[in-house]
Amino acid sequence: MQITKAEFKCSSERISQVPKDDLKDIAFIGRSNVGKSSLINMLTARTGLAKVSGTPGKTRLINHFRINDAWYLVDLPGYGYARVSKGERDRWGRLMEGYFADPELMTLGVMIVDARHKPTADDCTMAQWYRDAGCPFVVVANKLDKLKKSQVEPALQLVRETLELTEADILLPFSAEKGMGKEDLIRLLVQTCGG
């Protein structure tokens, strides 16, 4: 199972602009600077598909990428980054609320957290948004390569406890930099959407 085709479809600044077809959306979200763009590029083996920046908070629109002509990988704006105006943060909040409020849009959520740190209050809020939307989601603990082996299990346990994940919830250890967890995540995405 692999991603053989990945192409940019569109960017939307309003919910009315997102694609309304029969392809399923898998929505990727995470705190700004968590490595979301790098993870998307590594998954799709397309270096510049999602824009990577040294400045967090660059994703400001809902970006749809068509994968294997079978489903959409949706790159949602990062959250928790303070160096934008309150008006811009409010606009992002309304955009996300609109996206999560439409049960037809999202098939699966992929929430990315930094394995090196305890999930933030914003991470906990986002996990609750998925639950409230009735959307299944998987948590990807990125940047695992930055931890010593002895730190990995305690770090994953802290993520599980902080986000109040049950045994049925999927928590994937991951490293976008090293490719660790790539096959497991792609298998899950393909099984969810086909193709």
C-alpha positions as CSV (number, residue, x, y, z in Angstrom):
1,M,0.0,0.0,0.0
2,Q,1.4,3.3,-1.0
3,I,0.6,6.8,-2.2
4,T,1.4,6.9,-5.9
5,K,-0.3,10.1,-6.9
6,A,-0.6,13.4,-5.0
7,E,-1.7,16.6,-6.5
8,F,-2.9,20.0,-5.2
9,K,-6.6,20.5,-5.7
10,C,-7.5,23.8,-4.1
11,S,-7.2,26.2,-1.2
12,S,-10.3,27.4,0.5
13,E,-10.8,30.4,2.8
14,R,-14.5,29.7,3.3
15,I,-16.3,26.4,3.8
16,S,-18.4,27.1,0.8
17,Q,-15.3,26.7,-1.3
18,V,-14.2,23.2,-0.2
19,P,-14.7,20.4,-2.8
20,K,-18.2,18.8,-2.6
21,D,-17.7,15.5,-4.5
22,D,-17.7,11.8,-3.6
23,L,-14.1,11.7,-2.4
24,K,-13.5,11.3,1.3
25,D,-11.6,13.9,3.4
26,I,-8.8,12.9,5.8
27,A,-8.0,16.1,7.7
28,F,-4.5,16.7,9.1
29,I,-4.2,19.2,11.9
30,G,-1.7,20.1,14.6
31,R,-0.2,22.9,16.5
32,S,1.9,25.3,14.5
33,N,5.5,24.1,14.3
34,V,4.6,20.4,15.0
35,G,6.0,19.3,11.6
36,K,2.6,18.8,9.8
37,S,3.9,20.0,6.4
38,S,7.0,17.9,6.6
39,L,4.9,14.9,7.5
40,I,2.5,15.4,4.6
41,N,5.4,15.8,2.2
42,M,7.1,12.6,3.5
43,L,3.9,10.6,3.3
44,T,3.3,11.6,-0.3
45,A,7.0,11.5,-1.3
46,R,6.4,15.0,-2.8
47,T,9.0,17.5,-1.4
48,G,7.1,20.7,-2.0
49,L,3.4,19.5,-1.9
50,A,2.7,21.2,1.5
51,K,4.7,24.4,2.1
52,V,7.3,24.0,4.8
53,S,8.4,27.2,6.5
54,G,10.8,28.2,9.2
55,T,8.0,30.5,10.4
56,P,5.1,28.7,12.1
57,G,1.6,29.4,11.1
58,K,2.0,29.6,7.4
59,T,-1.0,27.4,6.6
60,R,-3.9,29.8,6.7
61,L,-6.4,28.2,4.4
62,I,-7.9,24.7,4.0
63,N,-5.7,23.0,1.4
64,H,-7.0,19.9,-0.4
65,F,-4.6,17.4,-2.1
66,R,-6.1,14.7,-4.2
67,I,-4.5,11.3,-3.4
68,N,-4.4,8.4,-5.7
69,D,-7.6,9.9,-7.4
70,A,-9.4,8.2,-4.4
71,W,-9.5,10.6,-1.5
72,Y,-8.4,14.1,-0.2
73,L,-5.6,14.7,2.2
74,V,-6.8,18.0,3.8
75,D,-4.2,20.3,5.3
76,L,-5.9,22.4,8.0
77,P,-4.4,25.6,9.5
78,G,-2.2,25.0,12.5
79,Y,-3.4,26.2,15.8
80,G,-1.8,27.7,19.0
81,Y,0.6,30.2,17.3
82,A,0.5,33.6,18.9
83,R,2.3,35.8,16.3
84,V,-0.8,36.5,14.3
85,S,-3.4,39.2,14.9
86,K,-6.4,38.4,17.0
87,G,-8.6,39.0,14.0
88,E,-6.7,36.3,12.0
89,R,-6.9,33.8,14.9
90,D,-10.6,34.5,15.1
91,R,-11.0,33.9,11.3
92,W,-9.1,30.6,11.6
93,G,-11.3,29.6,14.5
94,R,-14.5,30.3,12.5
95,L,-13.1,28.4,9.5
96,M,-12.3,25.4,11.7
97,E,-15.6,25.5,13.5
98,G,-17.4,25.5,10.1
99,Y,-15.3,22.6,8.8
100,F,-15.9,20.5,11.9
101,A,-19.6,21.3,12.1
102,D,-20.3,19.7,8.7
103,P,-20.5,15.9,9.3
104,E,-20.3,15.3,5.5
105,L,-16.8,16.7,5.2
106,M,-14.5,14.6,7.3
107,T,-14.1,10.8,7.2
108,L,-11.0,10.6,9.5
109,G,-8.9,13.1,11.4
110,V,-5.1,12.9,11.8
111,M,-4.1,15.0,14.8
112,I,-0.3,15.6,15.0
113,V,1.3,16.3,18.4
114,D,5.0,16.7,19.4
115,A,6.1,13.6,21.2
116,R,8.7,15.5,23.1
117,H,6.2,17.6,25.0
118,K,3.0,17.2,27.0
119,P,0.1,18.0,24.7
120,T,-1.1,21.6,25.1
121,A,-4.5,22.8,26.1
122,D,-5.1,23.6,22.4
123,D,-4.3,19.9,21.6
124,C,-6.8,18.8,24.2
125,T,-9.4,21.1,22.7
126,M,-8.8,19.8,19.2
127,A,-9.2,16.2,20.4
128,Q,-12.5,17.2,21.9
129,W,-13.5,18.9,18.6
130,Y,-13.0,15.5,16.9
131,R,-15.1,13.7,19.5
132,D,-17.9,16.3,19.4
133,A,-18.0,16.1,15.6
134,G,-18.4,12.3,15.9
135,C,-15.4,11.9,13.7
136,P,-12.9,9.1,14.3
137,F,-9.3,10.3,14.6
138,V,-5.8,9.0,15.0
139,V,-3.1,10.8,17.0
140,V,0.3,10.9,15.5
141,A,3.2,11.5,18.0
142,N,5.7,13.2,15.7
143,K,9.4,14.0,16.3
144,L,10.0,10.6,18.1
145,D,13.5,10.5,16.7
146,K,14.4,13.4,19.0
147,L,13.8,11.3,22.1
148,K,16.1,8.7,23.7
149,K,14.8,5.1,23.6
150,S,14.1,5.2,27.4
151,Q,12.0,8.3,26.9
152,V,9.7,7.0,24.2
153,E,7.2,4.9,26.2
154,P,6.8,7.5,29.0
155,A,6.3,10.2,26.3
156,L,3.6,8.2,24.5
157,Q,1.9,7.4,27.8
158,L,1.8,11.1,28.7
159,V,0.2,11.9,25.3
160,R,-2.4,9.1,25.8
161,E,-3.3,10.3,29.4
162,T,-3.3,14.1,28.6
163,L,-5.6,13.6,25.5
164,E,-7.7,11.1,27.5
165,L,-7.3,8.5,24.8
166,T,-8.9,5.1,25.3
167,E,-7.4,1.8,24.5
168,A,-9.5,1.8,21.3
169,D,-8.0,5.1,20.2
170,I,-5.0,4.9,17.8
171,L,-1.7,6.6,18.9
172,L,1.0,6.2,16.2
173,P,4.7,6.8,17.1
174,F,6.1,8.8,14.3
175,S,9.1,10.6,12.8
176,A,8.6,12.6,9.7
177,E,12.3,13.2,9.5
178,K,13.3,9.5,9.7
179,G,10.2,8.0,8.1
180,M,9.3,6.0,11.2
181,G,5.6,5.1,11.3
182,K,5.0,6.0,7.6
183,E,3.9,2.6,6.5
184,D,1.5,2.2,9.4
185,L,-0.1,5.6,8.8
186,I,-0.5,5.0,5.0
187,R,-2.0,1.6,5.6
188,L,-4.6,3.2,8.0
189,L,-5.4,6.0,5.5
190,V,-5.8,3.6,2.5
191,Q,-7.9,1.2,4.6
192,T,-10.1,4.1,5.6
193,C,-10.6,5.5,2.1
194,G,-9.6,2.8,-0.4
195,G,-7.2,3.5,-3.1
